Amino acid sequence: MVRNFDEVLGKVKEGKVKKVAVAVAQDEPVLEAIKEAKIQGFADAILVGDKNEIEAIAEKLDMDISQFEIIHEPDKKAAALKAVELVSSKKADMVMKGLIDTATFLRSVLNKEVGLRTGKLMSHVAVFEIKGIDRLIFLTDAAFNTYPDLKAKVDIVNNSVQVAHAVGIEIPKVAPICAVEVVNPDMPSTVDASILSKMSERGQIKGCIVDGPLALDNALSEEAAKHKNVTGPVAGKADIMVLPNIESANVMYKTLTYTSPTRNGGILVGTSAPVILTSRADSFETKVNSIALAALVAQSNK
């Protein structure tokens, strides 16, 4: 079982080199991450954007730009659409956002002609290595879906399970996180959690074990679960934490990122190929980790 990002990087290097199409590639932090992924030998890239600007940044980074294919497209909207089209036409395995706003980038991802639509819900899956926890923790959805209903939560669970399987977790344990670990009709998230658990029990959600509602402490800590007499196959052993809404998930994501000794990466799934949607605030390491996660998912999809 893969337990940290060193093992994630080791696993991704065992597979074939994947190709990432970078939309509006004249972005120094993104090119730095692409350079590192190339050096480590798990990803190559097609760089779509303003060729002169890309070459200038590459020179600054001491990056051998001759190793990469560049498609010159100075118009940002056209560059994003071209990068997505490279993936939908199987010339690249995944797409990464460069120096372009998220809304414009996602419009290209969802383009009816050349986009990556599947008819499924798209959702963001963040993966954390947290000091003191002996496994990777998958957190969803901190970036895309705002207030998912039960149907959306089923898709969010399935998307996160897909990522966990790609990383190497055969039967991930999924905890629908709530403020309490009992069903309370006045707290809709606990009702959703109980239904998700029953759907898992009946085989309507496959490839994982879902059990909840669980409070955060009871999901992560076996000691806390034992102290509160919370039992079940997921209590204290959760791999995937499904937060009730974007507010709680985003706060948790940023709290882990900025106040704890962690390493992380994240991707957008529910598309026909993984989408790397990093923020400019994300660290260099997070960007490299995100490329590695996307490469594993791309390999798993094939």
N, C-alpha and C positions, 0 to 999 in steps of 0.2 A: 504494500500500500504506500502510495506517495504521500509523504508527510510534510514536506517543505519545498521551497522553491529551488534549492540545489537539486533535489530529486526531480522536480518538474523539468528543469533545464537538462538534466541527464536523460530523462525519458524522451524529450523532444529531439535530442540529438541522435537517438536511435532510429528515427524515421527518416523519410526522404526530405530533402530540403524543400520548404514551401516558399511560394512566391507571393509577396504582398504588393498590391497596387496602392501607391500613396497618392491621395487626392490633394493637389496643391502642395507639392513637396518642398517648396521653398520655406521650410520651417526648421530652424536650427536644432531644437530639442528632438524633433522627430527624426531628422537625418542622423543625428548622433546615435539614436537608438537603432536605426536601420543599420548603421555602420557596425555597431556592436553585435547585432543579430547575425550579420554577414561574417564577422570575425569568428563568432562562436560556431558558425556552420549549420544553423538550423533554418535560416530564412534568407532569401534573395529578394530583390525588389525591382519594380518598374516605377519610375518616378515621373509623375505627371504634373506639369506646371511650367512656370517660367524658367526656361533652360539657363539663361544668364544668371538669374538669381540663385538657382540650385547650384550651379558651378561655383559661384562666389562663396556660398556658405560651405560647400564641400572643401574648398581651398582653405578656408578658415579652420575647418575641423581636421585638416590633414587627411582627408577622405579621398581614396582613389576612385574618383567618379567614373572612370573608364570601365569599372567592374559592373556598372549598372546601366540598364536601358533607360533612356530619358525620352519622354514624349513631350515635345514643346507645345504647351497650350497656356498662353498668358491669361486667358479669361478664366476666372475661378469657377464659375458655374459650369462651363464647358469642361474644365479639367476634372471636376468632381464627377460629372456624368461619364467621362471617358474612363476614369479609374474604376467606377462601378461596372461599366460595360466590359472591361477587361476580365473582371471576375465572373460576370454572368456568361461570358463567352468562353470560359475555362482557360483563359490565358494567364490568369492569376488565381490564387487559392483563397485570398482574403483581401479586404480593403481597409485602409487606415486613413483617418482624418489628419490632414496637415493644417496649413494656414488658411482655414476657412471656417466660418461660423457653423455651429452645429446644425441649425435649422436648414441651411442651404445644403449642407452635406447629406442630411437625412432625406431631403426631398429627392436627391439623386439615388439614394439607396432604395427608396420606395417608388422610383419612376416606373410607370406601367410598361414601357417598352424594354428597357435594358436593366431595370432594377433587380433587387434580390428578394422580392415578395414571395412568400410561400402560402399565404392565407392564414398563417399562425400569428399569434401575438408576439411582438418583439419585446424582449426584456433584457435588462442588464444584470450580469452576474459578476460580482467582485469576489476575488479569492484572497484570503488573508493567511499569512503565516504569523502567528502571535506567540511571542515568548511566553513559555510556561504552559502552552497547550500542545499536546503531542500529535496534532493532526492539522491539516488545512481546514479552514472554515470558509464556507461559501455563503455569501451574503447577497440577498436579492429582495427587492429591486430598489436600489438607491439612486437611480439616475433617469429612469424612463417613464414607468407607469406611476401615475399619481395616487389614485385611490382605487385600486383594483377590486372588482367584485369577485364573487366565488369562481365564476367561469374563468376570469382572468388569472386568478390565483392557481387554478389547475394548470394553465399554460405556463405560468411562471415556475411552478414546481417542475414541470416536464423539461423546461428549458435548462434549469439549473442542474437537473439530473443528467442531461446530455453532457454538460460541461464536466460534471464529476466523473462520469463514465470515461470521457476522453482523457482525463487526468490519470485514471487508473483505479478509481474507487468503484468496486463492482456493485455493491448494494448500499448506496449512500443512505444515511439516516437523516430524515427531514423533520425539522421542528418548526411548526407554525408558531411564531413568537407572539405572545400577548402579555398584558400586564399581570395576569394571574394564570394559574394552571388548572382552573376549573371553568366549566361552561356557565356563562352568565348571560341570560337573554338580553340584559341591558347593555352588553358589550358585544356588538356584532362580530368583531374579529374572533372572539372565542367560539361563536357559533360556526363561523366559516372553518375554523381550525378543526372542530369536531367532525364536520362533514368531510373535510379533506382526509382526515384519519379513517373514517368509515369507508370512503371511496378507495383508499389504499388497501384496507383490509379486504375489500371485495374484489380487488384486482382491476379497478377502474383507473387507477394510477399505477403504472408498472415500473419495474426496475429500481425500486427504492422502498423504504419503509417510512411512512408518514405517521407521526403520533403527536397529538396535541389536543388542546392548547398547552403550551409550556411557557413559563416565564423564562427570561434570559438566563438567570442563574441556574435553573433546573435543566435547561437545555445544554449548558456548557460544562457544568460541574457535577460529577457523580456524588461528591460530598454534599453539595447543596441539595441535590435531589433526595439523597438518603436522609438528610436532616429534616426535610419537609415531608418525608414519606411519599414522595412522588416516584412511582414505578412505571415500567414500560420499556420497550426496546430502544427508545430514543433518549430517554431521560439521562442527562449527564454525558451523552455520547453523540450529540448531534454533529453532523458534517455540514448540513445545509440549514441555514436559518432564513425563513421566509418572514419578512417583516410586514406588518399590516398595511403600511402606506409609505409613500416616498419620504414623508417628513421624518418618521422614526428611523427609516433605513438610511437616509442621507446623514442624519445626525450621528448615527452609529458609525457609519463609514468614516466620517471626518474625525470623530472622536478617536477611533482606532488609529487613523492615519497620523494625527497630529499630537496625540498624548501618550501613545503606547509604542513600545519597541516592536514594530511590525514590518513585514514586507508584503506587498500586494500587487495585484494586477487585475484587469477586468476587461470584459468584452460584451458586445451586444449580440444576442443570439435570437433564434426564431426566424432568422433569414436563411436563404439557401446557402450562404457562406458566412463565416464569422466576420464581424465588423469591429474594428479596433477604434474605440471612441474615447481616447484619452483627453484629459484636460491639460491646458498649458501649465496649470499648477502642479500636475503630477510630476514626480521625480523621474530622473533618467532611468533608474532601476525599475520603476513601475511600468514605464513604457516598454522596456525590454521584456519584462515579465508578461505583459499583455500580448506582445507579439508571440511569445512562446505558447501562451494559452490558446491563442487563435490558431497557431500551427497544429497543436494537438487536436483541437476540435475539427479543423480541416482534414487532418489525417483520419480521424474517427468517422467523419462523414463519408469518406471514400471507402 
